[in-house]
Every structure is written in C-alpha cells, then in structure tokens.
Amino acid sequence: MSAGQGPTGTFEPVQLRTFLAVAQTHSFTQAAARLGVRQSTVSQHVRKLEDSVGRQLIHRDTHSVTLTPDGEAMIGFARSILAAHEQAAAYFTGARPVGRLRIGMSDDLALTRLPQILRDFRSENPRVDLELTVDQSGTLHRRLENDRLDIFIGKRPRGSGEGKLVKRERLVWVGNPSTRLDLTQPVPLAVYPSPSLSGTAMHQALDRVGIGYRSACVCRGVNGLIAAVAAGIGISCLASSLVPPQLVALGAQHKLPELGQIDLVLLTNPKTRDRPASRALAGAVLASGPSGLSPSG
C-alpha cells in the first residue's frame, strides 16, 4: 500500500482479474503471459488493488510469489465481484447467454472441482440448458468432431496442440496397498474400452521395456476402474492428482516404466464457439486455472 494513501474500497474489474491470474499461477511473469500484458502492468494492477483494500495481498520476493491471509480471502471476493459485474454487463447489453449447451466431460474429471464450476455456471446463467455427456476422452473428442458437442473438457496426449491447455498432469501407476507384481508374468491391467488414452499410455510404456500385459478387467467408467484396482483385479494408471484414498501410486519397488504426462484441455466446436453460452463457460473453466481440474475438497 502506498504511503499516505488510505484504502478506497474501490475494486476495478481489471485489477481483480489480474490478481486472480497471479493467485492461480503464483507468478507475475506467467500472469502477464496469460493476460497478454506486460509484467509491469501486472505489478501496477496488484499494487493499486492493495491500495484500494489497504492490505498486502501478495508477498513476493526474488524466489516466490505467495498469498497473504488477506490475499486468500480476496480470492472469493474477487470471483464474486467479477461474476456480478459480468452478469450486470451481460444483462444490460442484451447478451445474456441463452439456449442449450452441449458439454462433454471426461468421466475422471467428475473427481475434480469441475462439477462445482458447472453448477456455478448454471446458477449464473439460468437461461442456459446444459446437456452433459460424461464418457471417455477419445469418444467425446469424436462427438465434438461430429458436431455433437459444443465444448469438450478432458484429456489429450501431451503436445497434441489441440485446444487450450488447462492443466498438465503426470500419469502414475496405481494399485492397492497390497499390490505385488511378478514381471515375469503378463501384468494384469484394469483398462477402459478402446480408444483409451490411459490404456494406450500403459501399453506403450510396457512395450517399450518388454514387459508383457493382459486386460484383466475392462471398465466402463472411473468408478468401475477404481473398484477393480482396489479389489486387486489389476493395476491401472491415473493422473497423479486424482489418485483416490483407496488406491496408492505404485513406486520404484514395482519396477514399472514411467508413463509420461497427459494434458487436460478445453476444446470448442468451431461452429458454436462464438455463441455467448460457449464463450461464457469456456471463460469460466479457463479462469479457474489448474485448480479447477484439481480434486474437489
């Protein structure tokens, strides 16, 4: 806060958006890149917001950027203020989203905060009817290509170049606490039906090191896969942040090859991406940043 200047209680939307970008990325440089502005502009916006509230919101030094307790509190206020601002702007410009929005969501993302984001979106846009399809990413991607979805949120191979990257995750092998493997025998796998990005990742990794495998259980959804692995029918893989409490990430002692990384992306239908409802939901998901596709609390 600038010396001699008292708090004004005025919250400019551009300053709040900049603050949220810094809070999500923990980096002034990355926030500037995300917003398409200079780093000095980011610093200026944060400083002016801190002047407005009369509190330090972000602690920064040469090594890190962290939120103060007041900064943590400001996150919720900033989101609420921006949501109200956008609702008012949309109402008075006559651009309030209406109609049906067809959304495809990878079923393992049901374990994240994404359902909360969809619930908030529906509350803020009551004239938009949602048609939600939960399935495997490969199947949903084909539906998007065939003009049967407006927005797809799910997995794509790292570096595929498609869509807007929301989060990059490391894939890990998962088993139960008593999992033991005999690598002289085919490794039993719990897999999704083809096409499956996680199944392909497991097959390619095992082929690379010459370890045999078999499909011990084919699971239609993430809950079935978790149940099969927990029951000891087979091992599988999940994004590292989505390993549920009943499973464990398998470590070096299991001598399994690295699986690499997967991208969690948002793709939009070129035919409908400019509709207000599509733009609004895409904006809400991207504004949530990586935390939006992190496990729900």
Buried (B, 14 or more C-beta within 10 A) or exposed (E): BEEEEEEEEEBBEEBBBBBBBBBBBBBBEBBBBBBEBEBEBBBBBBBBBBBBBEBBBBEBEEEEBEBBEBBEBBBEEBBEBBBEBBEEEBEEEEEBBBEEBBBBBBBBBBBBBBBEBBEBBBEBBEEBEBEEBBBBBBBBBBBBEEEBBBBBBBBBBBEEEBBEBBBBBEBBBBBBEEBEBEBEEBBBBBBBEEEBBBBBBBBEBBEEEEBEBEBBBBBEBBBBBBBBBBEBBBBBBBBBBBBBEEBBBBEEEBEBBEBEBBBBBBBBBEEBEEBBBBBBBBEBBBBBBBBBBBEEE
